[in-house]
């Protein structure tokens, strides 16, 4: 003997002629295609996995709704005006009866199994004609959902009497067939690929904006040191240096080093000049430049070293010691990577010049004609 369990019974308030059985709480509100796609019945859309779209004759107001679970197919009750069957398989254990717009949610307790669903309805036309009375609480339209375990099968229209049902069955039959799993997978792949390309294009636009309207080479993106400083002050100069051969990059590094020390009045200091000469010859740096910390101690402790101020390149900091700005140019110039050496030394020279760094960049282009292009402006 067939057993019956009532999962829900009561009056529910529908809006826009719809309510739903849902087993995908995160994605049910945005179905990838019409839930009636490929069906001959239009009152219970089951084309989207884990989702049933129930259509009512009443636009807004209360309808009676009962949901039953049977262990075998129940006897057909011909007293209902509309009867159809569809197949349904939840995609999660949390199956609920949902109202439009989050107005209500009722757990049904269905397990993850293949079910056949018989959807029986009465009172669709009458409820639609007497909608004002329904809005005052009169319940005319009633729906019965009967679930029982069964393998998947095509939807089946068993009985249709009302104009409302005929209309929605017609709507269903105009819908194209739902996409196959393979088509859905391809659609998702294409969507992911489109998003990947869009992200890549956004990234490339950002890079171009960051680098003065020109995409940086992979080499520029990998180089360490103070590339960010040159990129901010003169990105076109960074691109030009990047295109040079390593020996020319090294030549720029040594030139920028000496200009920084000249600008800060350090080039002729007795214990500094030998280090500049060694760096230009590619030789090991003499003391105290063989230990960076010792250079700073000597710089601050020697009364013969000039002490002048310079503002930051943006003018916000008015009194940085110019000699401290120049010192890193030498250590930059001897970096193993000639591109980093050129960019580091040039940036240190730029901050040594402060707000007048444009003059330095113009000198750089003049010192290397044909390699760095016309004089730059700040």
C-alpha positions in Angstrom: 0.0 0.0 0.0 1.3 3.4 -1.0 2.4 5.7 1.9 1.9 9.5 1.9 3.7 12.2 3.7 2.5 15.8 3.5 5.5 18.1 3.2 3.5 21.4 3.2 -0.1 22.5 3.3 -1.4 26.0 3.5 -2.3 29.2 1.7 0.6 31.2 0.2 0.6 34.7 -1.2 1.8 34.7 -4.8 3.0 37.7 -6.8 3.4 37.9 -10.6 1.6 34.6 -11.0 4.5 32.5 -9.8 6.1 30.4 -7.0 8.9 28.0 -7.0 10.5 24.7 -5.7 14.1 25.4 -5.2 17.2 23.2 -4.3 19.9 25.7 -5.3 19.6 28.6 -2.8 22.4 30.6 -4.4 21.5 30.4 -8.0 17.8 29.8 -8.5 16.9 33.5 -9.0 18.9 33.7 -12.2 18.1 30.7 -14.4 20.3 30.3 -17.5 17.3 29.7 -19.8 13.5 29.6 -19.5 12.4 26.9 -17.0 9.8 25.7 -19.5 12.3 25.3 -22.3 11.5 22.3 -24.5 8.3 21.4 -22.6 4.8 20.8 -23.8 3.4 21.8 -20.4 3.6 25.4 -19.1 2.4 25.4 -15.5 5.3 23.6 -14.0 8.7 24.4 -15.6 11.3 21.8 -14.9 13.9 22.3 -17.6 16.4 23.9 -15.1 18.0 21.2 -12.9 17.0 21.4 -9.3 14.3 24.0 -9.9 10.5 24.0 -10.5 8.8 27.2 -11.8 5.1 27.1 -10.9 2.6 29.4 -12.7 -0.7 30.5 -11.2 -3.8 32.0 -12.9 -4.0 34.6 -10.1 -1.5 37.5 -10.5 -1.4 38.6 -6.9 -3.1 37.1 -3.8 -3.5 33.8 -1.9 -3.6 30.4 -3.4 -3.9 27.0 -1.6 -0.9 24.8 -2.0 -0.2 21.3 -0.8 3.0 19.3 -1.3 3.0 15.5 -0.8 5.7 12.8 -1.0 4.6 9.3 -2.0 6.7 6.2 -2.1 5.0 5.1 -5.4 3.0 6.7 -8.1 -0.4 8.0 -6.6 -3.7 7.3 -8.2 -4.8 10.0 -10.7 -7.5 12.3 -9.4 -9.5 13.5 -12.4 -11.4 16.0 -10.3 -8.6 18.6 -10.8 -9.0 20.9 -13.8 -5.3 20.9 -14.8 -2.9 18.0 -14.5 0.6 17.6 -15.8 3.7 15.7 -14.9 7.4 16.5 -15.0 10.6 15.0 -13.6 12.7 16.7 -10.9 16.0 16.0 -9.2 17.3 18.3 -6.4 20.9 19.5 -6.6 21.1 19.8 -2.8 19.3 18.5 0.3 17.8 21.9 1.1 14.7 21.8 -1.0 12.2 24.6 -0.3 9.0 26.1 -1.6 9.8 29.7 -2.3 7.6 32.8 -2.9 8.4 35.6 -5.2 10.8 38.3 -4.0 11.8 36.4 -0.8 8.3 36.8 0.7 8.3 33.3 2.1 10.4 30.1 2.2 9.1 26.7 3.4 11.4 23.6 3.8 10.1 20.5 2.1 12.7 17.9 3.3 13.1 16.1 -0.1 16.2 14.0 -0.4 18.6 14.0 -3.4 16.8 11.5 -5.6 15.1 11.3 -9.0 11.4 12.2 -8.6 8.3 12.4 -10.8 6.1 15.3 -10.0 2.4 15.5 -10.7 1.1 19.1 -10.7 -2.6 19.4 -10.3 -4.4 22.8 -10.3 -8.0 24.1 -10.1 -9.6 27.5 -10.1 -7.1 29.3 -12.4 -9.6 31.2 -14.6 -12.0 32.0 -11.7 -9.2 33.3 -9.5 -8.0 35.6 -12.3 -11.5 36.9 -12.9 -12.2 37.5 -9.2 -8.7 38.9 -8.3 -10.1 41.8 -6.3 -11.9 39.4 -4.0 -8.8 37.3 -3.7 -6.8 40.3 -2.7 -9.3 40.6 0.2 -8.3 37.1 1.2 -10.7 34.8 -0.8 -8.8 31.6 -1.8 -10.1 30.1 -5.1 -7.1 28.7 -6.8 -5.5 25.5 -5.5 -2.3 23.6 -6.4 -1.2 20.1 -5.5 2.3 18.8 -6.0 2.8 15.1 -5.6 6.4 13.7 -5.6 7.4 10.1 -5.9 10.6 8.3 -6.8 10.9 7.6 -10.6 13.5 7.8 -13.3 13.7 10.9 -15.5 11.1 11.1 -18.3 9.6 13.6 -20.7 7.0 16.1 -19.3 3.4 15.0 -19.9 0.2 17.0 -20.2 -2.6 14.9 -18.8 -5.5 17.4 -18.5 -6.2 20.9 -19.5 -9.5 22.9 -19.2 -8.8 26.5 -18.5 -7.9 29.4 -20.7 -5.1 30.4 -18.4 -3.5 26.9 -18.6 -3.9 26.8 -22.4 -2.1 30.1 -22.7 0.9 29.0 -20.6 1.1 25.6 -22.3 1.3 27.6 -25.5 4.1 29.7 -24.1 6.1 26.6 -23.1 5.8 25.1 -26.6 7.3 28.2 -28.2 10.4 27.9 -26.0 13.5 26.4 -27.7 14.9 23.1 -26.3 17.1 23.6 -23.2 20.9 23.4 -23.9 22.6 20.1 -23.4 25.1 19.7 -20.5 27.8 19.9 -23.2 26.4 23.1 -24.5 26.1 24.6 -21.0 29.7 23.6 -20.3 30.8 25.3 -23.5 28.8 28.4 -22.6 30.4 28.6 -19.2 33.8 28.1 -20.8 33.2 30.9 -23.2 32.0 33.1 -20.4 35.1 32.4 -18.4 37.3 33.0 -21.4 35.5 36.3 -22.1 36.0 37.4 -18.5 39.6 36.4 -18.7 40.1 38.5 -21.8 38.3 41.4 -20.2 40.5 41.2 -17.1 43.6 41.0 -19.3 42.5 44.0 -21.3 41.8 46.0 -18.1 45.2 45.0 -16.9 46.9 46.1 -20.1 45.0 49.4 -20.0 46.2 49.9 -16.5 49.8 49.1 -17.4 49.7 51.5 -20.3 48.4 54.3 -18.0 51.0 53.5 -15.4 53.8 53.5 -18.0 53.0 56.7 -19.9 50.7 55.2 -22.6 53.1 52.5 -23.7 53.1 48.9 -22.6 56.3 48.0 -20.6 58.4 45.0 -21.7 58.6 41.9 -19.6 62.1 43.0 -18.7 60.9 46.3 -17.3 58.2 44.5 -15.3 60.7 42.2 -13.7 63.5 44.6 -13.0 64.0 45.5 -9.4 65.3 48.6 -7.7 63.8 52.1 -8.2 62.0 51.4 -11.5 58.8 52.7 -9.9 60.5 56.1 -9.3 61.6 56.5 -12.9 58.2 55.2 -14.1 56.5 58.0 -12.2 58.9 60.8 -13.2 59.7 59.9 -16.8 58.3 56.6 -18.1 59.3 57.3 -21.7 62.9 57.5 -20.5 62.6 54.1 -18.9 61.2 52.6 -22.1 64.1 54.1 -24.1 66.8 52.8 -21.7 65.1 49.4 -21.7 65.6 49.2 -25.5 69.4 49.8 -25.3 72.2 47.2 -25.2 73.6 46.3 -21.8 76.8 48.2 -22.3 74.9 51.4 -23.1 72.7 50.9 -20.1 75.8 50.6 -18.0 77.2 53.8 -19.6 74.0 55.7 -18.6 74.3 54.3 -15.1 77.8 55.6 -14.7 77.0 59.0 -16.3 74.0 59.5 -13.9 76.1 58.5 -10.9 78.7 61.2 -11.6 76.0 63.8 -12.4 74.4 63.1 -9.0 77.7 63.5 -7.2 78.6 66.6 -9.1 75.2 68.2 -8.4 75.6 67.4 -4.6 79.2 68.7 -4.5 80.6 65.3 -3.7 82.6 64.4 -6.9 85.8 66.1 -5.7 85.7 65.0 -2.0 89.0 63.3 -1.3 87.6 60.0 -0.1 84.7 59.9 -2.6 86.5 60.6 -5.9 88.3 57.2 -5.9 85.0 55.3 -5.6 83.5 57.1 -8.6 86.6 56.3 -10.6 86.5 52.6 -9.6 82.8 52.4 -10.4 83.4 53.9 -13.9 86.2 51.4 -14.6 84.1 48.5 -13.3 86.5 47.8 -10.4 85.7 46.9 -6.8 84.8 49.9 -4.7 87.4 51.1 -2.2 86.8 51.8 1.4 84.5 53.0 2.8 82.3 52.2 -0.2 82.9 48.5 0.2 80.6 48.7 3.3 77.5 50.9 2.8 77.0 51.6 6.5 80.5 53.0 6.7 79.8 55.5 3.9 76.9 57.1 5.9 79.1 57.3 9.0 81.9 59.0 7.1 79.4 61.3 5.3 77.9 62.6 8.5 81.2 62.8 10.3 83.3 64.7 7.8 83.0 68.5 8.2 84.5 68.9 4.7 81.5 67.3 3.0 79.0 69.9 1.7 75.6 70.2 3.5 72.9 71.5 1.2 69.2 71.0 1.1 66.9 70.1 -1.8 63.2 69.7 -2.0 61.6 66.4 -3.0 60.8 66.0 -6.7 57.1 66.9 -6.0 58.1 69.8 -3.8 56.2 68.5 -0.8 59.3 68.0 1.4 61.4 71.2 1.3 64.6 70.3 3.1 66.1 66.9 2.3 69.9 66.8 2.6 71.1 66.7 -1.1 74.2 64.7 -0.4 72.2 61.9 1.1 70.0 61.8 -2.0 73.1 61.5 -4.2 74.9 58.6 -2.4 72.7 55.8 -3.6 73.5 56.7 -7.2 76.9 55.1 -6.9 75.6 51.9 -5.4 72.9 51.8 -8.1 75.5 52.2 -10.8 77.4 49.1 -9.8 74.3 46.8 -9.7 74.9 43.5 -11.5 71.9 44.1 -13.8 72.8 46.9 -16.2 69.1 47.9 -16.7 68.6 48.2 -13.0 71.9 50.0 -12.6 70.8 52.6 -15.1 67.3 53.1 -13.6 68.6 53.2 -10.0 71.4 55.6 -10.7 69.2 57.9 -12.8 66.5 58.0 -10.1 69.0 58.8 -7.4 70.3 61.6 -9.6 66.7 62.8 -10.2 66.0 63.1 -6.4 69.4 64.8 -6.1 68.2 67.5 -8.5 64.8 67.7 -6.7 62.0 69.6 -8.4 64.5 70.5 -11.2 64.8 66.8 -12.2 63.6 67.7 -15.7 66.9 69.4 -16.3 68.7 66.2 -15.5 66.5 64.2 -17.9 67.2 66.7 -20.6 70.9 66.4 -20.0 70.6 62.6 -20.1 69.0 62.7 -23.6 71.6 65.2 -24.8 74.5 63.1 -23.4 73.2 60.1 -25.3 71.9 61.5 -28.6 70.3 59.0 -31.0 69.8 56.6 -28.1 67.3 58.3 -25.9 65.6 60.7 -28.3 65.0 64.4 -28.0 65.3 66.3 -24.7 62.7 65.4 -22.2 60.6 67.9 -20.3 59.6 67.5 -16.6 
